[in-house]
Amino acid sequence: MERGLLTERAGGGQGAGVARAGGRESSGAGVAESDLREPGGAGAVGGGESIATAGSSTGEGRGGNLTSTGREADGAVADSEAGPGSGSRPAGGSETTGGLGVGAPVGSRNLLTDNPALYEARFPDPDRLAGRWAEDCLRRHGAGTRVLDMGCGTGRDAAHLHSAGRAVTGADLSEAMLEHARVHHPGPTYVRADLHGFAPGDLGGGAFDAVVCLDSSLLYCHTNDQLDGFLTSCREALTAGGLLVAEMRNGAYFLGRTDLLDSPKVNSFTWQGTAYRSRTTLTVDRTAQLLRRTRVWTADDGSPPVEQRSAWRLLFPQELRHFLAAHGFEVLELHDGPGPRTEPPWREGELPGTTTDADRLHLVARLHTL
């Protein structure tokens, strides 16, 4: 799924209809085409509009945009994967060409993240699986109550953490996602901020006990400088001993595996009387160390097709450990499941695994105390 803050949550969704080692596609909530997070309503949009989905998908979806212009959901990054992101486009995050009017404003850059109700309908998450997994991590490691959800998208996971008794700030670059979150998922404080670099002043001041970054939102940091900027910002925002909890695609999965790359994935759904169809292709850019996604949207209302392009950093487990250590973080957990976007998905009470071979990475790291 895609999440916000980047360009389509995802963003989480990240989940992500991503096939695991056995070649199956995960079907966790918020899973959608290739990146970004967004779980939300249960099969209905706005005024009771029903939505039906069909076909297979590869992705994640969470919400709005994480970078300076646009998370994994079909989100928090572009389409976010659809997920995460859309209102704005982060550098190298998401590009859109073509038409396709869905009642979206002229100049809409991301079909799903520019239309939060459509996004939540496309990526329903009635069980708030990603939010419950994140809360479990925070609880097991004794985190304090002040939490920053970076790349919050439509705010569903932020609102779940709030309902668990935490003081939550949700941050995203997409104003459309933030406006939707304030109305439909109240409780947290929602602010606009850039994943690649944010200051305490951008977040309302004060320090946090934990930063949560779900559905591959972290992977909208395409370059080392962007990743350094994110981790530096986390270090400055956290109290000593604070936690970083993240969930994302595993770059190591693509070493020798091509099951997610072999053929385009097709998904279709109907919303407000219009049938939409997406065709998603994933490719690996080895030079830039990116997973690139091209998605073409068509609709039966006569509007021209729209092509959207986005990308996620392919981070490897040992590489991630190195970056974290350089910024003063101790890795407490780093594993490939169970998690909210794995197949089978994480269940309450399940403990983390020990391997980092499958298609998702789950991270809990603690900022060193001085």
VOVEXNU-591544 format. One record per residue (C-alpha): residue in three letters; x, y, z. Coordinates in nm, 2 decimals, padded with zeros to 4 digits. Each point is the difference from the previous one (the first is absolute). Example, Ala and Ser with C-alpha at 12.3 -4.5 7.8 and 13.67 -1.06 7.14 Angstrom:
2
ATOM residuo   east  north     up
ATOM     ala  01.23 -00.45  00.78
ATOM     ser  00.14  00.34 -00.07
END
This chain:
370
ATOM residuo   east  north     up
ATOM     met  00.00  00.00  00.00
ATOM     glu  00.11  00.34 -00.01
ATOM     arg  00.03  00.26  00.25
ATOM     gly  00.04  00.37  00.01
ATOM     leu  00.29  00.23  00.01
ATOM     leu  00.16 -00.12 -00.31
ATOM     thr -00.20 -00.03 -00.30
ATOM     glu -00.27 -00.25  00.02
ATOM     arg -00.01 -00.33  00.56
ATOM     ala  00.06 -00.03 -00.17
ATOM     gly  00.05  00.04  00.22
ATOM     gly -00.04 -00.26  00.07
ATOM     gly -00.05 -00.13 -00.15
ATOM     gln  00.18 -00.06  00.02
ATOM     gly -00.23 -00.38  00.03
ATOM     ala  00.08 -00.10 -00.34
ATOM     gly -00.14 -00.27 -00.20
ATOM     val  00.35 -00.14 -00.02
ATOM     ala  00.08 -00.36 -00.05
ATOM     arg  00.20 -00.17  00.26
ATOM     ala  00.27 -00.26 -00.05
ATOM     gly -00.27 -00.25 -00.10
ATOM     gly -00.12  00.23 -00.28
ATOM     arg -00.33  00.08  00.17
ATOM     glu -00.13  00.35  00.02
ATOM     ser -00.06  00.14  00.35
ATOM     ser -00.36  00.09  00.06
ATOM     gly  00.03  00.20  00.32
ATOM     ala -00.21  00.31  00.04
ATOM     gly  00.12  00.30 -00.18
ATOM     val  00.17 -00.21 -00.25
ATOM     ala -00.01  00.13 -00.35
ATOM     glu  00.22  00.04 -00.28
ATOM     ser  00.36  00.03  00.08
ATOM     asp  00.05  00.23  00.27
ATOM     leu -00.17  00.21  00.26
ATOM     arg -00.23 -00.05  00.28
ATOM     glu -00.36  00.08  00.07
ATOM     pro -00.26 -00.19  00.17
ATOM     gly -00.32  00.17  00.07
ATOM     gly -00.37 -00.03 -00.04
ATOM     ala -00.16 -00.33 -00.06
ATOM     gly -00.11 -00.02 -00.36
ATOM     ala -00.19  00.33 -00.01
ATOM     val  00.09  00.35 -00.09
ATOM     gly -00.15  00.32  00.11
ATOM     gly -00.37 -00.01 -00.04
ATOM     gly -00.02 -00.38  00.00
ATOM     glu  00.16 -00.05 -00.34
ATOM     ser  00.09 -00.36 -00.03
ATOM     ile  00.33 -00.11 -00.14
ATOM     ala  00.09 -00.33 -00.15
ATOM     thr  00.36 -00.11 -00.09
ATOM     ala  00.11 -00.27 -00.23
ATOM     gly  00.32 -00.14 -00.13
ATOM     ser  00.34 -00.01  00.15
ATOM     ser  00.21  00.28  00.13
ATOM     thr  00.35  00.08  00.10
ATOM     gly  00.05  00.27  00.24
ATOM     glu -00.06  00.20  00.31
ATOM     gly -00.20  00.29  00.08
ATOM     arg -00.01  00.24  00.27
ATOM     gly -00.06  00.35 -00.06
ATOM     gly  00.13  00.33 -00.12
ATOM     asn  00.34  00.12 -00.09
ATOM     leu  00.31 -00.02  00.20
ATOM     thr  00.26  00.19 -00.19
ATOM     ser  00.04  00.35 -00.12
ATOM     thr -00.24 -00.06 -00.29
ATOM     gly -00.26 -00.25  00.03
ATOM     arg  00.01 -00.76  00.49
ATOM     glu -00.05 -00.36 -00.15
ATOM     ala -00.36 -00.06 -00.06
ATOM     asp -00.07  00.00 -00.31
ATOM     gly  00.13  00.23  00.32
ATOM     ala  00.19  00.25  00.21
ATOM     val  00.17  00.02 -00.32
ATOM     ala -00.16  00.02 -00.33
ATOM     asp -00.33 -00.16 -00.08
ATOM     ser  00.14 -00.11  00.29
ATOM     glu  00.04 -00.28 -00.11
ATOM     ala -00.24  00.14 -00.09
ATOM     gly  00.12 -00.01  00.27
ATOM     pro  00.10  00.25  00.22
ATOM     gly -00.02  00.37 -00.14
ATOM     ser -00.13  00.23 -00.26
ATOM     gly -00.07  00.35  00.06
ATOM     ser  00.36  00.09 -00.05
ATOM     arg  00.28 -00.17 -00.17
ATOM     pro  00.33 -00.07  00.18
ATOM     ala  00.32  00.02 -00.18
ATOM     gly  00.01 -00.31 -00.21
ATOM     gly -00.31 -00.12  00.18
ATOM     ser -00.29  00.01 -00.25
ATOM     glu -00.09  00.14 -00.34
ATOM     thr -00.33 -00.01 -00.18
ATOM     thr -00.09  00.06 -00.36
ATOM     gly -00.34 -00.02 -00.18
ATOM     gly -00.36  00.07  00.09
ATOM     leu -00.25 -00.22  00.19
ATOM     gly -00.24  00.23  00.18
ATOM     val -00.16 -00.15  00.31
ATOM     gly -00.14  00.31  00.13
ATOM     ala  00.36  00.07  00.10
ATOM     pro  00.11  00.36 -00.02
ATOM     val  00.17  00.11 -00.32
ATOM     gly  00.37 -00.06  00.03
ATOM     ser -00.05 -00.30  00.23
ATOM     arg  00.33 -00.18  00.02
ATOM     asn -00.10 -00.32  00.17
ATOM     leu -00.34 -00.17 -00.06
ATOM     leu -00.01 -00.17  00.34
ATOM     thr  00.18  00.24  00.23
ATOM     asp -00.17  00.30 -00.15
ATOM     asn -00.33 -00.16  00.08
ATOM     pro  00.03 -00.13  00.36
ATOM     ala -00.35 -00.16  00.00
ATOM     leu  00.08 -00.19 -00.31
ATOM     tyr  00.33 -00.10  00.15
ATOM     glu -00.16 -00.14  00.32
ATOM     ala -00.26 -00.18 -00.21
ATOM     arg  00.27 -00.16 -00.21
ATOM     phe  00.21 -00.10  00.30
ATOM     pro -00.24 -00.09  00.28
ATOM     asp  00.14 -00.09  00.34
ATOM     pro -00.29 -00.04  00.24
ATOM     asp  00.22 -00.19  00.25
ATOM     arg  00.28  00.26  00.00
ATOM     leu  00.26 -00.27 -00.03
ATOM     ala  00.30  00.23 -00.05
ATOM     gly -00.11  00.22  00.29
ATOM     arg -00.04 -00.29  00.23
ATOM     trp  00.34 -00.15 -00.10
ATOM     ala  00.16  00.34  00.07
ATOM     glu -00.17  00.03  00.34
ATOM     asp  00.12 -00.35  00.09
ATOM     cys  00.36  00.10 -00.08
ATOM     leu -00.03  00.31  00.21
ATOM     arg -00.15 -00.18  00.29
ATOM     arg  00.25 -00.29  00.00
ATOM     his  00.29  00.24  00.01
ATOM     gly -00.15  00.24  00.26
ATOM     ala -00.03  00.31 -00.22
ATOM     gly -00.15  00.31  00.16
ATOM     thr -00.32  00.15 -00.12
ATOM     arg  00.11  00.27 -00.24
ATOM     val  00.01 -00.14 -00.36
ATOM     leu  00.07  00.15 -00.34
ATOM     asp -00.15 -00.19 -00.29
ATOM     met  00.21  00.12 -00.30
ATOM     gly -00.18 -00.05 -00.32
ATOM     cys -00.34 -00.03  00.16
ATOM     gly -00.21  00.02 -00.32
ATOM     thr -00.37  00.00  00.08
ATOM     gly  00.07 -00.04  00.38
ATOM     arg -00.15 -00.34  00.06
ATOM     asp  00.31 -00.14  00.18
ATOM     ala  00.06  00.32  00.18
ATOM     ala -00.35  00.00  00.13
ATOM     his  00.03 -00.36  00.11
ATOM     leu  00.32  00.09  00.20
ATOM     his -00.19  00.29  00.15
ATOM     ser -00.29 -00.23  00.11
ATOM     ala  00.26 -00.22  00.17
ATOM     gly  00.08  00.29  00.23
ATOM     arg  00.29  00.17 -00.18
ATOM     ala  00.05  00.37 -00.07
ATOM     val  00.04 -00.02 -00.38
ATOM     thr  00.12  00.24 -00.26
ATOM     gly -00.06 -00.11 -00.36
ATOM     ala  00.22  00.16 -00.27
ATOM     asp -00.03 -00.01 -00.37
ATOM     leu  00.07  00.22 -00.31
ATOM     ser -00.34 -00.04 -00.15
ATOM     glu -00.24  00.27  00.10
ATOM     ala -00.29 -00.21 -00.14
ATOM     met  00.09 -00.29  00.22
ATOM     leu  00.04  00.22  00.31
ATOM     glu -00.33  00.17 -00.05
ATOM     his -00.17 -00.34 -00.04
ATOM     ala  00.18 -00.13  00.32
ATOM     arg -00.12  00.30  00.21
ATOM     val -00.36 -00.06 -00.10
ATOM     his -00.03 -00.38 -00.02
ATOM     his  00.27 -00.11  00.25
ATOM     pro  00.01  00.26  00.28
ATOM     gly  00.20 -00.01  00.31
ATOM     pro  00.36  00.03 -00.11
ATOM     thr  00.15  00.34 -00.09
ATOM     tyr  00.07  00.01 -00.38
ATOM     val  00.28  00.21 -00.14
ATOM     arg  00.17  00.04 -00.34
ATOM     ala  00.36 -00.11  00.00
ATOM     asp  00.26 -00.14 -00.24
ATOM     leu  00.14 -00.35  00.06
ATOM     his  00.34  00.10 -00.13
ATOM     gly  00.05  00.25  00.27
ATOM     phe -00.22  00.14  00.27
ATOM     ala  00.07  00.21  00.31
ATOM     pro -00.18 -00.01  00.34
ATOM     gly -00.15  00.33 -00.09
ATOM     asp -00.17 -00.16 -00.30
ATOM     leu -00.17 -00.24  00.23
ATOM     gly -00.13  00.24  00.26
ATOM     gly  00.30 -00.01  00.23
ATOM     gly  00.08 -00.25  00.27
ATOM     ala  00.18 -00.33 -00.01
ATOM     phe -00.15 -00.34 -00.09
ATOM     asp  00.04 -00.34  00.17
ATOM     ala -00.03 -00.19 -00.34
ATOM     val -00.01  00.06 -00.37
ATOM     val -00.21 -00.24 -00.21
ATOM     cys  00.06 -00.02 -00.37
ATOM     leu -00.21 -00.27 -00.17
ATOM     asp -00.08 -00.15 -00.35
ATOM     ser  00.34  00.08 -00.15
ATOM     ser -00.02  00.37  00.06
ATOM     leu  00.36 -00.01  00.10
ATOM     leu  00.09 -00.12 -00.34
ATOM     tyr -00.09  00.33 -00.16
ATOM     cys  00.35  00.10  00.12
ATOM     his  00.15 -00.09 -00.34
ATOM     thr  00.35  00.13  00.07
ATOM     asn  00.24 -00.03  00.29
ATOM     asp -00.03  00.37  00.07
ATOM     gln -00.38 -00.03  00.03
ATOM     leu  00.03 -00.30  00.23
ATOM     asp  00.25  00.19  00.21
ATOM     gly -00.24  00.29  00.01
ATOM     phe -00.28 -00.22  00.12
ATOM     leu  00.21 -00.17  00.27
ATOM     thr  00.15  00.33  00.12
ATOM     ser -00.35  00.14  00.03
ATOM     cys -00.12 -00.31  00.19
ATOM     arg  00.30  00.04  00.24
ATOM     glu -00.08  00.36  00.06
ATOM     ala -00.37 -00.07  00.05
ATOM     leu  00.04 -00.29  00.25
ATOM     thr  00.07  00.00  00.37
ATOM     ala  00.31 -00.20  00.11
ATOM     gly -00.10 -00.37 -00.02
ATOM     gly -00.28  00.08 -00.24
ATOM     leu -00.11 -00.26 -00.26
ATOM     leu -00.01 -00.01 -00.38
ATOM     val -00.26 -00.25 -00.13
ATOM     ala -00.01 -00.07 -00.37
ATOM     glu -00.14 -00.24 -00.25
ATOM     met  00.11 -00.02 -00.36
ATOM     arg  00.09 -00.20 -00.31
ATOM     asn  00.32 -00.21  00.03
ATOM     gly  00.26  00.08 -00.26
ATOM     ala  00.17 -00.33  00.05
ATOM     tyr -00.31 -00.18 -00.12
ATOM     phe  00.08  00.11 -00.36
ATOM     leu  00.34 -00.17  00.01
ATOM     gly -00.06 -00.29 -00.24
ATOM     arg -00.38  00.02  00.01
ATOM     thr -00.21  00.13 -00.28
ATOM     asp -00.36 -00.11  00.09
ATOM     leu -00.11  00.36  00.06
ATOM     leu  00.16  00.12 -00.32
ATOM     asp -00.10 -00.27 -00.25
ATOM     ser -00.33  00.13 -00.11
ATOM     pro -00.23  00.30  00.05
ATOM     lys -00.26 -00.01  00.27
ATOM     val -00.36  00.10 -00.09
ATOM     asn -00.26  00.13  00.25
ATOM     ser -00.34  00.14 -00.05
ATOM     phe -00.27  00.15  00.22
ATOM     thr -00.31  00.21 -00.03
ATOM     trp -00.06  00.32  00.19
ATOM     gln -00.30  00.24 -00.02
ATOM     gly -00.12 -00.17 -00.32
ATOM     thr  00.34  00.01 -00.18
ATOM     ala  00.21 -00.31 -00.07
ATOM     tyr  00.37  00.05  00.04
ATOM     arg  00.28 -00.23 -00.12
ATOM     ser  00.37  00.02  00.08
ATOM     arg  00.29 -00.18 -00.16
ATOM     thr  00.31  00.00  00.21
ATOM     thr  00.35 -00.09 -00.10
ATOM     leu  00.30 -00.02  00.23
ATOM     thr  00.36  00.03 -00.11
ATOM     val  00.34  00.00  00.19
ATOM     asp  00.23  00.30 -00.07
ATOM     arg  00.33 -00.15  00.12
ATOM     thr  00.20  00.31 -00.06
ATOM     ala -00.22  00.22  00.22
ATOM     gln -00.09 -00.29  00.23
ATOM     leu -00.37  00.06 -00.05
ATOM     leu -00.31 -00.20 -00.06
ATOM     arg -00.19  00.19 -00.26
ATOM     arg -00.37 -00.03 -00.06
ATOM     thr -00.20  00.11 -00.31
ATOM     arg -00.38 -00.01  00.04
ATOM     val -00.24  00.08 -00.28
ATOM     trp -00.36  00.09  00.11
ATOM     thr -00.30 -00.03 -00.24
ATOM     ala -00.37  00.07  00.07
ATOM     asp -00.32 -00.08 -00.18
ATOM     asp -00.12  00.36  00.01
ATOM     gly  00.18  00.10 -00.32
ATOM     ser  00.28  00.18  00.16
ATOM     pro  00.36 -00.05 -00.14
ATOM     pro  00.24 -00.24  00.18
ATOM     val  00.23  00.12  00.27
ATOM     glu  00.36 -00.13  00.05
ATOM     gln  00.15  00.04  00.35
ATOM     arg  00.36 -00.07  00.08
ATOM     ser  00.15 -00.04  00.35
ATOM     ala  00.30 -00.17  00.16
ATOM     trp  00.12 -00.15  00.33
ATOM     arg  00.36 -00.04  00.13
ATOM     leu  00.12 -00.36  00.01
ATOM     leu  00.16 -00.01  00.35
ATOM     phe  00.18 -00.31  00.11
ATOM     pro -00.01 -00.12  00.37
ATOM     gln  00.37  00.05  00.07
ATOM     glu  00.00  00.33 -00.18
ATOM     leu -00.29  00.12  00.22
ATOM     arg  00.18 -00.11  00.31
ATOM     his  00.30  00.20 -00.11
ATOM     phe -00.20  00.32 -00.05
ATOM     leu -00.18 -00.04  00.33
ATOM     ala  00.33 -00.05  00.19
ATOM     ala  00.15  00.31 -00.16
ATOM     his -00.29  00.20  00.13
ATOM     gly  00.01 -00.14  00.36
ATOM     phe -00.26 -00.26 -00.02
ATOM     glu  00.02 -00.36  00.14
ATOM     val -00.20 -00.26 -00.20
ATOM     leu -00.22 -00.19  00.24
ATOM     glu -00.20 -00.19 -00.27
ATOM     leu  00.06 -00.05 -00.38
ATOM     his -00.19 -00.28 -00.16
ATOM     asp -00.23 -00.10 -00.29
ATOM     gly -00.30 -00.10  00.20
ATOM     pro -00.26 -00.04  00.11
ATOM     gly -00.12  00.35 -00.07
ATOM     pro -00.31  00.18 -00.12
ATOM     arg  00.08 -00.05 -00.37
ATOM     thr  00.13 -00.36  00.01
ATOM     glu -00.17 -00.32 -00.10
ATOM     pro -00.12 -00.12  00.24
ATOM     pro -00.04  00.33  00.17
ATOM     trp  00.11  00.08  00.36
ATOM     arg -00.25 -00.10  00.27
ATOM     glu -00.03  00.14  00.35
ATOM     gly  00.26 -00.15  00.24
ATOM     glu  00.23 -00.13 -00.28
ATOM     leu  00.37  00.07  00.06
ATOM     pro  00.24  00.12 -00.27
ATOM     gly  00.20 -00.24 -00.21
ATOM     thr  00.37 -00.02 -00.05
ATOM     thr  00.05 -00.01 -00.38
ATOM     thr  00.02  00.29 -00.26
ATOM     asp -00.06 -00.20 -00.32
ATOM     ala -00.36  00.06 -00.09
ATOM     asp -00.15  00.31 -00.17
ATOM     arg -00.07  00.22  00.31
ATOM     leu  00.23  00.15  00.26
ATOM     his -00.12  00.09  00.35
ATOM     leu  00.22  00.22  00.22
ATOM     val  00.01  00.11  00.36
ATOM     ala  00.31  00.21  00.09
ATOM     arg  00.08  00.21  00.32
ATOM     leu  00.18  00.33  00.01
ATOM     his  00.30 -00.04  00.22
ATOM     thr -00.01  00.18  00.34
ATOM     leu  00.29  00.22  00.08
END
